[in-house]
């Protein structure tokens, strides 16, 4: 059974009001459109009593007394009034829809900009599915609450006020009797709102979980198939989808249960008024004409639908408030530090770690770690999984911040260097090659606003990629599709190496760059890597020792500490940790 929160959330608290006010910041720049939409909405609501307003004089004067001038005048008023009402409705609908789409567009833009600035720790702690859910489900729910619901709320409020004022005009004593049911309606709305908020939050979590399962199944599609895990994954998905269905149905039931109660309450008041009108017509026929009765009854009938629609607004509003909390929590998450620092050019590639300490939650990795890599030197980091190899590269790239100590490049403390300047000096090639769904040329010249075609081709040639690129139907303009799915593993890796060559950064990080390749592909890639690391400071992270034989220095790590350091030949002579690793994984 899908879980459900035990305690109902409050209907509308201080934080909700703060979120709605914050949401106004996205609407405020479009105040002219807001005024246009509000004007059309108000005008539409004000014209709602037009029919009952015409009925009373039409019945008492036009029909009862046969006054055709009154009939012509009132029907003309009715016709042109509804023309005005139609124009107001069109203006309000179009303006509000434009505003809604603009808010979502701006909000998603802010969210994506935030996504690009979030630190790696955020992605360690939050699933891709939950993040994607904020861009899709949450953004649409917030749009419904911020624009659609507000438009309906304004329109129906104006309509109810206009109809109520007209009722007071017709008979204020009878109208006061209607307000007896107001506390009952208020109680129903508040009670249902609390239930709906709880359901909205539960459904949000369910949608996030469902997106997470889909994301994992997509990324792990090869593992799912090779292990025949289709049934297992379908069971996981079905569990999450059932939770979404359960809470969606329950939310609808709660919202729907309020409607008949509201209807019966209003009908009871309506029946009472009809009976009282009948008694009044018998006792004072001069005061209670047929026109007044028909007009009063018609106005009450028109009052019924907007009250029902106001009651149904709870569901999208509560879902929107829950979505607002999710989205604003995402926008408020701490980003990578971007202090205003003087520009620095890092061109040599001299790297030094001084007394660096770092740990993941409940998992210490580095403690008083020291390492100096000279400019132009190739250093291979090897060791068992969890020894700290990839963490060293991640700290150098600024993906994480050391808890203590300092990292220097070319004598600059990286705490005093902007992330942009630091990353401008680093090229990165990893085992999990990331290619974008665009052309080969755009992937090689990634993020260059003015790509150099000659430089792209030179990089591809140096990476041993030009030959296979030339055989593709569109050459360098070939679209690679999602994740470069049209290329082999070795081809994708050579495109990644070409990208690093194009960047021409002084520091190169190779993280298991050949571990997933066959011998033929590895030879091609290894040849490209040798060209890539020439005249650069290179850090090679490897499990496969065949990739680090030619390194100037090999650093052996165990539990975040350096246990050996030297060339391949020197370490073999010592017969220590490196030699033992060689015995476990012979060089090929």
C-alpha positions as CSV (number, residue, x, y, z in Angstrom):
1,X,0.0,0.0,0.0
2,X,1.5,3.4,-0.9
3,X,2.4,5.5,2.1
4,X,0.4,8.5,3.1
5,X,1.3,11.2,5.6
6,X,-0.3,10.8,8.9
7,X,-0.8,14.4,9.7
8,X,-2.5,16.9,7.3
9,X,-0.6,19.9,6.2
10,X,-1.9,23.3,7.1
11,X,-4.1,25.0,4.4
12,X,-2.0,28.1,3.8
13,X,0.8,29.1,6.2
14,X,3.3,31.9,6.4
15,X,5.8,30.1,4.1
16,X,3.1,29.7,1.5
17,X,2.4,33.4,1.5
18,X,6.1,34.1,1.2
19,X,6.4,31.7,-1.8
20,X,3.4,33.4,-3.5
21,X,5.0,36.8,-3.0
22,X,8.3,35.4,-4.4
23,X,6.4,34.1,-7.4
24,X,5.2,37.7,-8.1
25,X,8.8,38.5,-9.0
26,X,8.4,36.3,-12.1
27,X,5.1,38.1,-13.0
28,X,6.0,41.7,-12.1
29,X,8.1,42.4,-15.3
30,X,4.9,41.7,-17.3
31,X,2.7,44.0,-15.4
32,X,1.0,45.4,-18.5
33,X,-0.1,41.9,-19.5
34,X,-1.2,41.4,-15.9
35,X,-3.4,44.5,-16.0
36,X,-4.9,43.5,-19.4
37,X,-5.7,40.0,-18.1
38,X,-7.0,41.4,-14.8
39,X,-9.1,44.0,-16.6
40,X,-10.7,41.4,-18.9
41,X,-11.3,39.0,-16.0
42,X,-12.9,41.7,-13.8
43,X,-15.1,42.9,-16.7
44,X,-16.2,39.3,-17.4
45,X,-17.1,38.8,-13.8
46,X,-19.0,42.1,-13.6
47,X,-21.2,41.2,-16.5
48,X,-22.4,38.0,-14.9
49,X,-25.5,39.6,-13.3
50,X,-26.5,41.0,-16.7
51,X,-29.3,38.3,-17.4
52,X,-31.0,38.6,-14.0
53,X,-30.6,42.4,-14.1
54,X,-32.6,42.4,-17.4
55,X,-35.1,39.8,-16.2
56,X,-36.8,41.8,-13.5
57,X,-37.8,44.8,-15.6
58,X,-38.4,42.6,-18.6
59,X,-40.9,40.4,-16.7
60,X,-42.6,43.2,-14.7
61,X,-42.6,45.9,-17.3
62,X,-42.0,44.5,-20.8
63,X,-44.2,41.3,-20.6
64,X,-46.7,42.1,-17.9
65,X,-47.5,45.6,-19.2
66,X,-46.8,44.9,-22.9
67,X,-44.2,47.7,-23.2
68,X,-42.2,46.8,-26.4
69,X,-39.9,49.8,-26.0
70,X,-38.7,48.2,-22.7
71,X,-38.3,44.8,-24.5
72,X,-36.3,46.3,-27.4
73,X,-34.1,48.3,-25.1
74,X,-33.4,45.4,-22.7
75,X,-32.7,42.9,-25.5
76,X,-30.3,45.4,-27.1
77,X,-28.5,45.8,-23.7
78,X,-28.3,42.0,-23.4
79,X,-26.9,41.6,-26.9
80,X,-24.2,44.3,-26.7
81,X,-23.4,43.3,-23.1
82,X,-22.6,39.8,-24.1
83,X,-20.5,41.1,-27.0
84,X,-18.5,43.0,-24.4
85,X,-18.4,39.9,-22.2
86,X,-17.1,37.8,-25.1
87,X,-14.3,40.3,-25.8
88,X,-13.4,40.4,-22.1
89,X,-13.2,36.6,-22.0
90,X,-11.0,36.4,-25.1
91,X,-8.6,39.1,-23.8
92,X,-8.4,37.6,-20.3
93,X,-7.8,34.0,-21.6
94,X,-5.1,34.9,-24.1
95,X,-3.3,37.3,-21.8
96,X,-3.3,34.8,-18.9
97,X,-2.1,31.9,-21.1
98,X,0.7,34.1,-22.4
99,X,1.6,35.1,-18.9
100,X,1.5,31.4,-17.7
101,X,3.8,30.2,-20.5
102,X,6.2,33.2,-19.8
103,X,6.4,32.3,-16.1
104,X,7.2,28.7,-16.8
105,X,9.7,29.7,-19.5
106,X,11.5,32.1,-17.1
107,X,11.2,29.7,-14.2
108,X,12.7,26.8,-16.2
109,X,15.5,29.1,-17.4
110,X,16.4,30.0,-13.8
111,X,16.2,26.4,-12.8
112,X,18.5,25.2,-15.6
113,X,21.0,28.0,-14.8
114,X,20.9,26.8,-11.2
115,X,21.4,23.2,-12.3
116,X,24.6,24.2,-14.2
117,X,26.0,26.0,-11.0
118,X,25.1,23.3,-8.4
119,X,28.1,21.5,-6.8
120,X,28.8,17.8,-7.3
121,X,27.6,17.1,-3.7
122,X,24.1,18.0,-4.7
123,X,24.0,15.4,-7.4
124,X,25.5,12.8,-5.0
125,X,22.5,13.4,-2.7
126,X,19.7,13.9,-5.3
127,X,18.6,11.5,-8.0
128,X,18.4,12.6,-11.6
129,X,14.7,11.6,-11.6
130,X,13.8,14.0,-8.8
131,X,15.7,16.8,-10.6
132,X,13.9,16.2,-13.9
133,X,10.6,16.0,-12.1
134,X,11.1,19.6,-11.0
135,X,11.4,20.8,-14.6
136,X,8.4,18.8,-15.8
137,X,5.7,18.0,-13.2
138,X,6.5,20.7,-10.6
139,X,6.8,23.5,-13.1
140,X,3.4,22.7,-14.6
141,X,1.8,22.5,-11.2
142,X,3.2,25.8,-10.2
143,X,2.0,27.4,-13.4
144,X,-1.5,26.1,-12.7
145,X,-1.4,27.6,-9.2
146,X,0.3,30.9,-10.1
147,X,-1.7,31.9,-13.2
148,X,-4.6,29.6,-14.0
149,X,-5.8,29.3,-10.5
150,X,-5.3,33.0,-9.8
151,X,-7.3,33.9,-12.9
152,X,-10.2,31.7,-11.9
153,X,-10.0,33.0,-8.3
154,X,-10.2,36.6,-9.5
155,X,-12.9,35.9,-12.0
156,X,-15.1,33.9,-9.7
157,X,-14.5,36.3,-6.7
158,X,-15.6,39.3,-8.9
159,X,-18.6,37.2,-10.2
160,X,-19.7,36.3,-6.7
161,X,-19.4,39.8,-5.4
162,X,-21.3,41.2,-8.4
163,X,-24.1,38.7,-8.0
164,X,-24.2,39.2,-4.2
165,X,-24.5,43.0,-4.6
166,X,-27.3,42.5,-7.1
167,X,-29.1,40.1,-4.6
168,X,-28.8,42.8,-1.9
169,X,-30.3,45.3,-4.4
170,X,-33.2,43.0,-5.0
171,X,-33.9,42.0,-1.4
172,X,-31.3,42.5,1.3
173,X,-33.2,40.6,4.0
174,X,-33.4,37.5,2.0
175,X,-29.8,37.8,0.9
176,X,-28.7,37.9,4.5
177,X,-30.3,34.5,5.1
178,X,-28.0,33.1,2.4
179,X,-24.9,34.0,4.5
180,X,-26.0,31.5,7.2
181,X,-24.3,28.8,5.1
182,X,-21.0,30.7,4.7
183,X,-19.3,29.2,7.8
184,X,-20.3,25.7,6.7
185,X,-18.7,26.4,3.2
186,X,-15.6,27.9,4.8
187,X,-15.1,24.8,7.1
188,X,-15.4,22.5,4.1
189,X,-12.9,24.4,2.1
190,X,-10.3,24.6,4.9
191,X,-10.7,20.9,5.8
192,X,-10.4,19.7,2.2
193,X,-7.4,22.0,1.6
194,X,-5.4,20.4,4.4
195,X,-6.1,16.9,3.0
196,X,-5.2,18.0,-0.6
197,X,-1.9,19.5,0.5
198,X,-0.9,16.2,2.1
199,X,-1.9,14.3,-1.1
200,X,0.0,16.9,-3.3
201,X,3.3,16.4,-1.4
202,X,2.9,12.6,-1.4
203,X,2.2,12.7,-5.2
204,X,5.3,14.9,-5.8
205,X,7.5,12.3,-4.1
206,X,5.9,9.5,-6.0
207,X,6.5,11.3,-9.4
208,X,10.1,11.9,-8.4
209,X,10.5,8.2,-7.5
210,X,8.9,7.1,-10.8
211,X,11.2,9.4,-12.8
212,X,14.2,8.0,-10.9
213,X,13.3,4.5,-11.9
214,X,12.8,5.4,-15.6
215,X,16.2,7.3,-15.5
216,X,18.0,4.3,-14.0
217,X,16.5,1.9,-16.5
218,X,17.5,4.1,-19.4
219,X,21.1,4.6,-18.1
220,X,21.4,0.9,-17.2
221,X,19.6,-0.5,-20.2
222,X,22.5,-2.8,-21.1
223,X,22.7,-4.2,-17.6
224,X,19.0,-4.6,-17.5
225,X,19.0,-6.7,-20.7
226,X,22.1,-8.8,-20.0
227,X,20.8,-9.8,-16.5
228,X,17.2,-10.3,-17.8
229,X,16.1,-7.6,-15.3
230,X,13.1,-6.5,-17.3
231,X,10.6,-8.0,-14.9
232,X,12.5,-6.7,-11.9
233,X,12.6,-3.1,-13.3
234,X,8.9,-3.3,-14.3
235,X,8.0,-4.3,-10.7
236,X,10.0,-1.3,-9.4
237,X,8.3,1.0,-12.0
238,X,4.8,-0.5,-11.3
239,X,5.3,0.1,-7.5
240,X,6.1,3.8,-8.1
241,X,3.4,4.3,-10.8
242,X,0.8,2.6,-8.5
243,X,1.8,5.1,-5.7
244,X,1.2,8.0,-8.2
245,X,-2.1,6.5,-9.3
246,X,-3.2,5.9,-5.6
247,X,-2.5,9.4,-4.5
248,X,-4.0,10.9,-7.7
249,X,-7.2,9.0,-7.2
250,X,-7.4,9.7,-3.5
251,X,-6.8,13.4,-4.2
252,X,-9.6,13.4,-6.7
253,X,-11.9,11.6,-4.2
254,X,-11.2,14.2,-1.5
255,X,-11.8,17.1,-4.0
256,X,-14.9,15.5,-5.4
257,X,-16.3,14.8,-1.9
258,X,-16.5,18.5,-1.2
259,X,-18.7,19.2,-4.3
260,X,-21.9,17.4,-3.3
261,X,-21.7,18.7,0.3
262,X,-21.3,22.3,-1.0
263,X,-24.2,21.7,-3.5
264,X,-26.5,20.3,-0.8
265,X,-25.7,23.2,1.5
266,X,-26.5,25.8,-1.2
267,X,-29.6,23.9,-2.3
268,X,-30.9,23.8,1.3
269,X,-30.4,27.6,1.5
270,X,-32.1,28.0,-1.9
271,X,-35.1,26.0,-0.9
272,X,-35.4,28.0,2.3
273,X,-35.3,31.3,0.3
274,X,-38.0,30.0,-2.2
275,X,-40.3,29.1,0.7
276,X,-39.8,32.4,2.4
277,X,-40.4,34.2,-0.9
278,X,-43.7,32.3,-1.3
279,X,-44.8,33.4,2.2
280,X,-43.8,37.0,1.5
281,X,-45.7,37.0,-1.9
282,X,-48.8,35.9,-0.1
283,X,-48.5,38.5,2.7
284,X,-47.2,41.5,0.7
285,X,-47.8,40.9,-3.0
286,X,-47.0,44.5,-3.9
287,X,-43.4,44.1,-2.7
288,X,-42.8,40.6,-4.2
289,X,-43.5,40.8,-7.9
290,X,-42.9,38.0,-10.3
291,X,-40.0,39.8,-11.9
292,X,-38.2,40.2,-8.6
293,X,-38.7,36.5,-7.7
294,X,-37.5,35.3,-11.1
295,X,-34.5,37.7,-11.0
296,X,-33.6,36.7,-7.4
297,X,-33.9,33.0,-8.2
298,X,-31.9,33.4,-11.4
299,X,-29.1,35.3,-9.6
300,X,-29.0,32.6,-7.0
301,X,-28.7,30.0,-9.7
302,X,-25.8,31.9,-11.3
303,X,-24.1,32.1,-7.9
304,X,-24.0,28.3,-7.6
305,X,-21.4,27.5,-10.4
306,X,-18.7,30.0,-9.3
307,X,-18.9,28.8,-5.7
308,X,-18.5,25.2,-6.9
309,X,-15.5,26.3,-9.1
310,X,-14.0,28.1,-6.1
311,X,-14.2,24.9,-4.1
312,X,-12.4,22.9,-6.8
313,X,-9.6,25.5,-6.9
314,X,-8.2,23.9,-3.8
315,X,-6.7,21.0,-5.6
316,X,-4.5,22.9,-8.1
317,X,-3.6,25.5,-5.5
318,X,-2.4,22.9,-3.0
319,X,-0.4,21.0,-5.7
320,X,1.1,24.3,-6.8
321,X,2.1,25.3,-3.3
322,X,3.8,21.9,-2.8
323,X,5.5,22.4,-6.2
324,X,6.6,25.9,-5.2
325,X,8.3,24.6,-2.1
326,X,10.1,22.0,-4.2
327,X,11.2,24.5,-6.9
328,X,12.3,27.2,-4.6
329,X,14.2,24.8,-2.4
330,X,16.0,23.8,-5.6
331,X,16.7,27.4,-6.6
332,X,17.9,28.2,-3.0
333,X,20.3,25.2,-2.9
334,X,23.9,26.5,-2.4
335,X,25.8,26.8,-5.7
336,X,29.5,26.5,-6.5
337,X,31.3,29.5,-4.9
338,X,31.8,32.2,-7.5
339,X,33.6,35.1,-5.6
340,X,34.8,38.1,-7.6
341,X,38.4,37.3,-8.0
342,X,41.1,38.9,-10.2
343,X,41.6,37.0,-13.5
344,X,44.5,34.6,-13.6
345,X,46.1,32.7,-16.5
346,X,47.3,29.3,-15.6
347,X,49.6,28.2,-18.4
348,X,52.4,26.0,-17.1
349,X,50.5,23.2,-15.2
350,X,52.6,22.9,-12.1
351,X,50.4,21.3,-9.5
352,X,50.8,20.9,-5.7
353,X,48.5,19.4,-3.0
354,X,49.5,20.6,0.5
355,X,48.1,18.9,3.6
356,X,44.8,18.4,1.9
357,X,42.0,16.7,3.9
358,X,38.7,15.6,2.3
359,X,35.9,13.2,3.1
360,X,32.6,12.2,1.7
361,X,29.7,11.9,4.2
362,X,30.8,9.3,6.8
363,X,33.7,8.3,4.5
364,X,37.1,9.9,5.0
365,X,39.3,9.8,1.8
366,X,42.3,12.1,2.1
367,X,44.1,13.1,5.3
368,X,47.1,15.5,5.2
369,X,47.7,14.5,1.5
370,X,50.7,16.0,-0.2
371,X,51.7,15.6,-3.9
372,X,53.7,17.8,-6.2
373,X,53.4,17.3,-10.0
374,X,55.9,19.4,-12.0
375,X,54.8,21.2,-15.2
376,X,54.9,18.9,-18.2
377,X,55.2,15.8,-16.1
378,X,53.0,12.7,-16.6
379,X,51.9,11.2,-13.3
380,X,49.9,8.0,-13.1
381,X,47.7,7.5,-10.0
382,X,47.0,3.8,-9.3
383,X,45.5,1.9,-6.5
384,X,42.4,-0.1,-5.5
385,X,38.9,1.3,-5.7
386,X,38.3,3.8,-3.0
387,X,42.0,4.7,-2.6
388,X,41.3,8.4,-3.6
389,X,42.5,8.5,-7.2
390,X,39.3,10.1,-8.7
391,X,38.9,12.3,-5.7
392,X,42.3,13.9,-6.3
393,X,41.2,14.8,-9.9
394,X,37.8,16.0,-8.7
395,X,39.4,18.3,-6.1
396,X,41.8,19.7,-8.7
397,X,38.9,20.4,-11.1
398,X,36.9,22.2,-8.3
399,X,34.1,19.7,-8.2
400,X,34.6,19.5,-4.4
401,X,36.3,21.8,-1.9
402,X,39.0,20.5,0.4
403,X,38.1,20.6,4.1
404,X,41.6,21.6,5.0
405,X,44.9,22.3,3.2
406,X,45.4,23.9,-0.2
407,X,45.8,23.1,-3.8
408,X,48.2,25.2,-6.0
409,X,48.6,25.5,-9.8
410,X,51.5,27.5,-11.0
411,X,52.0,28.8,-7.5
412,X,48.4,30.2,-7.2
413,X,46.3,29.0,-4.3
414,X,43.2,27.7,-6.1
415,X,41.1,29.3,-3.3
416,X,42.1,32.6,-4.8
417,X,41.4,31.5,-8.4
418,X,37.9,31.6,-10.0
419,X,36.5,28.3,-11.0
420,X,36.3,29.5,-14.7
421,X,40.0,30.3,-14.7
422,X,40.9,27.1,-13.0
423,X,38.8,24.9,-15.4
424,X,40.1,26.8,-18.4
425,X,43.5,25.2,-17.6
426,X,42.2,21.6,-17.5
427,X,41.1,19.1,-20.1
428,X,39.3,15.9,-19.1
429,X,38.8,12.5,-20.7
430,X,37.0,9.9,-18.7
431,X,35.9,6.3,-19.0
432,X,32.2,7.3,-19.3
433,X,32.6,9.4,-22.5
434,X,30.0,12.2,-22.6
435,X,29.0,13.3,-26.1
436,X,26.2,15.6,-26.9
437,X,23.3,15.2,-29.3
438,X,24.8,17.5,-32.0
439,X,27.4,17.4,-34.7
440,X,30.9,15.9,-34.4
441,X,32.4,19.3,-35.0
442,X,30.3,20.9,-32.3
443,X,31.4,18.1,-29.8
444,X,35.1,18.6,-30.6
445,X,34.8,22.4,-30.3
446,X,32.4,22.1,-27.3
447,X,31.4,25.5,-25.7
448,X,33.5,27.5,-28.2
449,X,31.3,30.3,-29.4
450,X,33.4,30.7,-32.6
451,X,34.8,27.3,-33.5
452,X,37.8,27.1,-35.7
453,X,37.2,24.5,-38.5
454,X,40.9,24.0,-39.2
455,X,41.6,23.4,-35.5
456,X,38.7,21.0,-35.3
457,X,40.1,18.9,-38.2
458,X,43.7,19.0,-36.8
459,X,42.4,17.8,-33.4
460,X,40.5,15.0,-35.0
461,X,43.6,13.9,-37.0
462,X,45.8,14.0,-33.9
463,X,43.2,11.9,-32.0
464,X,43.1,9.2,-34.8
465,X,39.5,10.2,-35.5
466,X,39.7,11.8,-38.9
467,X,39.6,8.5,-40.8
468,X,36.3,7.2,-39.4
469,X,34.8,10.7,-39.5
470,X,35.5,10.9,-43.2
471,X,33.5,7.8,-43.8
472,X,30.4,9.1,-42.2
473,X,27.6,10.4,-44.5
474,X,27.9,14.0,-43.3
475,X,31.5,13.9,-42.0
476,X,32.1,16.5,-39.3
477,X,28.5,17.7,-39.6
478,X,27.2,14.2,-38.7
479,X,24.7,14.3,-35.8
480,X,25.7,11.8,-33.2
481,X,22.3,11.3,-31.6
482,X,21.7,10.8,-27.9
483,X,24.9,10.0,-26.0
484,X,26.8,9.5,-29.3
485,X,24.9,6.2,-29.8
486,X,25.9,6.0,-33.5
487,X,29.6,5.5,-32.7
488,X,31.6,2.6,-31.2
489,X,33.2,2.9,-27.8
490,X,36.6,3.5,-29.3
491,X,35.3,6.1,-31.7
492,X,33.5,8.0,-28.9
493,X,36.7,8.0,-26.9
494,X,38.7,9.4,-29.8
495,X,36.1,12.2,-30.2
496,X,36.6,13.0,-26.5
497,X,40.4,13.1,-26.9
498,X,39.9,15.4,-29.9
499,X,37.9,17.7,-27.7
500,X,40.7,17.8,-25.2
501,X,43.2,18.5,-27.9
502,X,41.0,21.3,-29.3
503,X,40.9,22.9,-25.8
504,X,44.7,22.8,-25.7
505,X,44.8,23.2,-21.9
506,X,48.1,22.9,-19.9
507,X,46.7,20.2,-17.6
508,X,45.2,16.9,-18.8
509,X,43.2,14.4,-16.6
510,X,42.7,10.9,-18.0
511,X,40.3,9.0,-15.8
512,X,40.3,5.3,-16.9
513,X,40.2,6.5,-20.5
514,X,40.9,3.1,-22.1
515,X,39.5,0.7,-19.5
516,X,36.3,-0.2,-21.4
517,X,38.0,-0.7,-24.9
518,X,39.1,-3.8,-26.8
519,X,42.7,-4.2,-27.7
520,X,42.4,-2.7,-31.2
521,X,40.5,0.4,-30.0
522,X,42.8,0.8,-27.0
523,X,45.8,0.8,-29.3
524,X,44.3,3.6,-31.4
525,X,43.2,5.6,-28.3
526,X,46.6,5.0,-26.6
527,X,48.4,6.4,-29.6
528,X,46.1,9.5,-29.5
529,X,46.7,9.9,-25.7
530,X,50.5,9.9,-26.3
531,X,50.1,12.8,-28.7
532,X,47.6,14.5,-26.3
533,X,49.8,14.4,-23.2
534,X,52.9,15.8,-25.1
535,X,54.0,19.2,-23.6
536,X,51.3,19.0,-21.0
537,X,51.0,18.1,-17.3
538,X,49.0,14.8,-17.4
539,X,47.4,12.9,-14.5
540,X,46.5,9.4,-15.5
541,X,44.0,7.5,-13.3
542,X,44.0,3.8,-14.0
543,X,43.2,0.4,-12.8
544,X,44.6,-1.1,-16.0
545,X,48.3,-0.9,-15.6
546,X,48.9,-1.1,-19.3
547,X,47.9,2.5,-19.6
548,X,50.6,3.9,-17.3
549,X,53.8,2.1,-18.3
550,X,55.2,5.2,-20.0
551,X,54.3,7.7,-17.2
552,X,57.2,9.8,-15.9
553,X,56.1,8.9,-12.3
554,X,53.7,6.4,-10.9
555,X,52.1,7.2,-7.5
556,X,50.6,4.2,-5.7
557,X,47.7,5.1,-3.3
558,X,46.2,3.1,-0.4
559,X,43.3,4.5,1.6
560,X,44.1,8.1,0.6
561,X,47.8,7.9,1.3
562,X,50.9,7.6,-1.0
563,X,52.6,4.4,-0.3
564,X,55.0,4.4,-3.3
565,X,56.2,6.8,-5.9
566,X,58.6,6.3,-8.8
567,X,59.0,5.2,-12.4
568,X,57.8,1.8,-13.6
569,X,61.3,0.3,-13.5
570,X,62.1,1.7,-10.1
571,X,58.9,0.4,-8.5
572,X,59.4,-3.0,-10.0
573,X,62.8,-3.2,-8.4
574,X,61.4,-2.3,-5.0
575,X,59.0,-5.2,-5.1
576,X,56.4,-3.3,-3.0
577,X,52.7,-2.5,-3.5
578,X,53.2,-1.7,-7.2
579,X,54.8,-5.0,-7.9
580,X,51.9,-6.8,-6.1
581,X,49.4,-4.9,-8.2
582,X,51.3,-6.0,-11.3
583,X,51.0,-9.6,-10.2
584,X,47.2,-9.2,-9.8
585,X,46.9,-7.3,-13.2
586,X,49.8,-8.1,-15.6
587,X,50.7,-5.4,-18.1
588,X,49.6,-6.3,-21.6
